[in-house]
Each structure stands twice: as structure tokens, then as C-alpha cells.
Amino acid sequence: MTTRRAVVTGASSGIGEAAVRALRAGGWDVVGVARRADRLEALDAEVGSVSFAADLTSPADVDALAEHLSSTGDVHALVHVAGGARGTDRVEDGVAEDWRWMFEVNVLSAQRVTAAVLPLLRSSIAEGGHADTLFVTSTAAQTAYPGGSGYNAAKAGESMLARALRLELNGEPIRVTEIAPGMVFTEEFTLNRLGGDRAAAEKVYEGVADPLTAGDVADVIAYALNAPGHVNLDLVTMRPVAQSAQHLLARGPLRPRL
Ligand SMILES: NC(=O)c1ccc[n+]([C@@H]2O[C@H](COP(=O)([O-])OP(=O)(O)OC[C@H]3O[C@@H](n4cnc5c(N)ncnc54)[C@H](OP(=O)(O)O)[C@@H]3O)[C@@H](O)[C@H]2O)c1
């Protein structure tokens, strides 16, 4: 069997970077995509991925990515991880610029990159084979919380995009997987959400026994892509044990009640 090639967006940090590592360790060729070329190149040097720097909010950059991909070989999987949150404002205080950014990066970029890569996925499917699309959304797509507003709305939008896509692709051997993580400790996500306020970002995770790691999510991404081609993991919701629900987070060590 020929080596399979995946495109991973959001590859310069956190979950996307971990997905690149996990897929490379599993023998995939990987094209990592994000804006920060220096971080992508350092990862390439370490794990043997081949990066392409692109701003997914730019149609021209996404066209250039598609051009690059089509001239460098087959594409068997799109793993769309790029995204993020800005702010924790209530609906009534929502900052239009933050909402616009969240819709651009989580929803419109997902549509743009899917539309660009789908023809390449189709033309790369060998006789009897299959291809993958995978979206990392969030439990914020499933349950609203005070101050979640713009991020809740954007991630729910991305989740609906994945669900509609699965229906539209019925009859084709192309899987659509959604992975919805709860609390994941990554270096930049909460820091960016809170405008670089490190103390506030640390407070979010304070006392929580083992939030998910980027590697935990990457393991599930790799599992979904490596599962037999007829098996579609529609939706995987994953949380740390300490977070029973969006509103129910245990802080402090977890202990059996004896
Ligand atoms: N951390 C959590 O608790 C958590 C929980 C559930 C879901 N998620 C979701 O998981 C995904 C990854 O989260 P993370 O924690 O790994 O966050 P992260 O470390 O902040 O990673 C975000 C990635 O998206 C890329 N990105 C942002 N804007 C982009 C743009 N315009 N064009 C191209 N790439 C762009 C960033 O790269 P550049 O800045 O280099 O462009 C970065 O690689 C996000 O979709 C997030 O919503 C996170």
C-alpha cells in the first residue's frame, strides 16, 4: 500500500502540532498548515513533515495551498484543527471584531479549506479505497455557557458544517469525523482567548487534575484515520475525567468516596 498523505491545519501549536507528530509516528506523510512558518519548519525538521504556511482566512492562500498539494501528490485526509476563541464576553457585551474573527477562523476557514481539498481527496481515492475529513470542534459546540457566546456559536457552526458535509458525501467513500474535546491544556489557546493574560489563563486550569493534553486528542485523531475504511467515527466527545460536564469541573485531586 502506498504511503497516505494528510493535511493538518493548525499545525504550528497545540492539538494540530500533536496530530502531526502522531500521524508521522504512524507512517503518514503530513503537510502541516498554519501561519507561523518558523514553528512549522522547526516541526518539519524534527518529525519529517512538509509544511505550507498559509492564512486560512485568505482565499488566495487557500488557493495556493490547493495548488501546492495538487502538484506534490495525492491527499488522503484533511484534518482541520485550526481555530480558536477570543474573549469571554456575555452576548450583550460581545465585541464584533472578536466574533468576526471566531467565525472566520472556525467556520469560514473550515468551509474554504474543505472546498479546496475535497477535489484532491476524491481524485486520490484508489479503487476500493477511501479518504477522510476530520474536524476538531469542541464541547462548546454542544453546550452553551455564560461568556461562551461567540465561541459557542462559532464552534456549533463548524459542527453543523461537518454534519451537513457527511450527508452531502453519502454514497462516496469519504468519511467525516468530528472530534469535540472539552478542557485541553495547550500552551496558547486560553492565553489567546484571554488576550495574553497569563495569570488569568493559569486560573482556568487551576487545581484541575489532568486536563486533556494535545497528545490525548491527537491519539483519537490518529485512531479515526487509521480505522478500517468502512468505519466512520461520526462524533467523538472527549473530556478529562475531572470535567463531567461543561458546568461541572472538579478542582483538586480526584479521590474515591469510601
Ligand atoms: N484547548 C482547548 O481547550 C480546546 C478544547 C476544545 C477544542 N479546541 C479546538 O481545538 C483546536 C486547536 O486548539 P489548540 O488548543 O491546539 O489551540 P492553539 O494552540 O491556539 O492552536 C490554534 C492553531 O490554529 C492556527 N491558526 C489560527 N488562526 C489561523 C489562520 N488564520 N490560518 C491558519 N492557521 C491558523 C494557529 O497557527 P498560527 O497562529 O501559526 O496561524 C495554531 O496552530 C481549535 O479549533 C480549538 O477551537 C481546543
The ligand as an SDF file (V2000), in Angstrom:
LIG
                    3D

 48 52  0  0  0  0  0  0  0  0999 V2000
   -7.5160   23.8830   24.0430 N   0  0  0  0  0  0  0  0  0  0  0  0
   -8.7530   23.5660   24.3010 C   0  0  0  0  0  0  0  0  0  0  0  0
   -9.1940   23.5400   25.4790 O   0  0  0  0  0  0  0  0  0  0  0  0
   -9.6950   23.1630   23.1890 C   0  0  0  0  0  0  0  0  0  0  0  0
  -10.8360   22.4440   23.5350 C   0  0  0  0  0  0  0  0  0  0  0  0
  -11.7290   22.0750   22.5460 C   0  0  0  0  0  0  0  0  0  0  0  0
  -11.4810   22.4030   21.2320 C   0  0  0  0  0  0  0  0  0  0  0  0
  -10.3660   23.1200   20.8980 N   0  0  0  0  0  0  0  0  0  0  0  0
  -10.1780   23.4480   19.4760 C   0  0  0  0  0  0  0  0  0  0  0  0
   -9.0480   22.7370   19.0170 O   0  0  0  0  0  0  0  0  0  0  0  0
   -8.3780   23.4720   18.0140 C   0  0  0  0  0  0  0  0  0  0  0  0
   -6.9170   23.6420   18.3920 C   0  0  0  0  0  0  0  0  0  0  0  0
   -6.8450   24.1900   19.6910 O   0  0  0  0  0  0  0  0  0  0  0  0
   -5.4430   24.3470   20.4460 P   0  0  0  0  0  0  0  0  0  0  0  0
   -5.7320   24.2650   21.8900 O   0  0  0  0  0  0  0  0  0  0  0  0
   -4.4340   23.4540   19.8300 O   0  0  0  0  0  0  0  0  0  0  0  0
   -5.1480   25.8840   20.1130 O   0  0  0  0  0  0  0  0  0  0  0  0
   -3.8130   26.6390   19.6310 P   0  0  0  0  0  0  0  0  0  0  0  0
   -2.6110   26.0310   20.2380 O   0  0  0  0  0  0  0  0  0  0  0  0
   -4.1070   28.0840   19.8420 O   0  0  0  0  0  0  0  0  0  0  0  0
   -3.7700   26.3210   18.0610 O   0  0  0  0  0  0  0  0  0  0  0  0
   -4.5070   27.0160   17.1040 C   0  0  0  0  0  0  0  0  0  0  0  0
   -3.8760   26.7350   15.7530 C   0  0  0  0  0  0  0  0  0  0  0  0
   -4.6740   27.3600   14.7330 O   0  0  0  0  0  0  0  0  0  0  0  0
   -3.7910   28.0600   13.8680 C   0  0  0  0  0  0  0  0  0  0  0  0
   -4.4820   29.1930   13.2640 N   0  0  0  0  0  0  0  0  0  0  0  0
   -5.1370   30.1780   13.9080 C   0  0  0  0  0  0  0  0  0  0  0  0
   -5.5810   31.0830   13.0170 N   0  0  0  0  0  0  0  0  0  0  0  0
   -5.1860   30.6420   11.7890 C   0  0  0  0  0  0  0  0  0  0  0  0
   -5.3230   31.1570   10.4720 C   0  0  0  0  0  0  0  0  0  0  0  0
   -5.9530   32.3130   10.2190 N   0  0  0  0  0  0  0  0  0  0  0  0
   -4.7840   30.4620    9.4540 N   0  0  0  0  0  0  0  0  0  0  0  0
   -4.1270   29.3020    9.6870 C   0  0  0  0  0  0  0  0  0  0  0  0
   -3.9710   28.7690   10.9070 N   0  0  0  0  0  0  0  0  0  0  0  0
   -4.4950   29.4470   11.9400 C   0  0  0  0  0  0  0  0  0  0  0  0
   -2.6450   28.5250   14.7490 C   0  0  0  0  0  0  0  0  0  0  0  0
   -1.4760   28.7330   13.9820 O   0  0  0  0  0  0  0  0  0  0  0  0
   -0.8460   30.1500   13.5840 P   0  0  0  0  0  0  0  0  0  0  0  0
   -1.1050   31.0900   14.7220 O   0  0  0  0  0  0  0  0  0  0  0  0
    0.6050   29.8290   13.3760 O   0  0  0  0  0  0  0  0  0  0  0  0
   -1.5390   30.5230   12.3290 O   0  0  0  0  0  0  0  0  0  0  0  0
   -2.4700   27.3000   15.6440 C   0  0  0  0  0  0  0  0  0  0  0  0
   -1.6420   26.3510   15.0050 O   0  0  0  0  0  0  0  0  0  0  0  0
   -9.1510   24.7710   17.8530 C   0  0  0  0  0  0  0  0  0  0  0  0
  -10.0510   24.6400   16.7720 O   0  0  0  0  0  0  0  0  0  0  0  0
   -9.9150   24.8970   19.1650 C   0  0  0  0  0  0  0  0  0  0  0  0
  -11.1030   25.6370   18.9900 O   0  0  0  0  0  0  0  0  0  0  0  0
   -9.4620   23.4950   21.8570 C   0  0  0  0  0  0  0  0  0  0  0  0
  1  2  1  0
  2  3  2  0
  2  4  1  0
  4  5  1  0
  4 48  2  0
  5  6  2  0
  6  7  1  0
  7  8  2  0
  8  9  1  0
  8 48  1  0
  9 10  1  0
  9 46  1  0
 10 11  1  0
 11 12  1  0
 11 44  1  0
 12 13  1  0
 13 14  1  0
 14 15  2  0
 14 16  1  0
 14 17  1  0
 17 18  1  0
 18 19  2  0
 18 20  1  0
 18 21  1  0
 21 22  1  0
 22 23  1  0
 23 24  1  0
 23 42  1  0
 24 25  1  0
 25 26  1  0
 25 36  1  0
 26 27  1  0
 26 35  1  0
 27 28  2  0
 28 29  1  0
 29 30  1  0
 29 35  2  0
 30 31  1  0
 30 32  2  0
 32 33  1  0
 33 34  2  0
 34 35  1  0
 36 37  1  0
 36 42  1  0
 37 38  1  0
 38 39  2  0
 38 40  1  0
 38 41  1  0
 42 43  1  0
 44 45  1  0
 44 46  1  0
 46 47  1  0
M  CHG  2   8   1  16  -1
M  END
$$$$
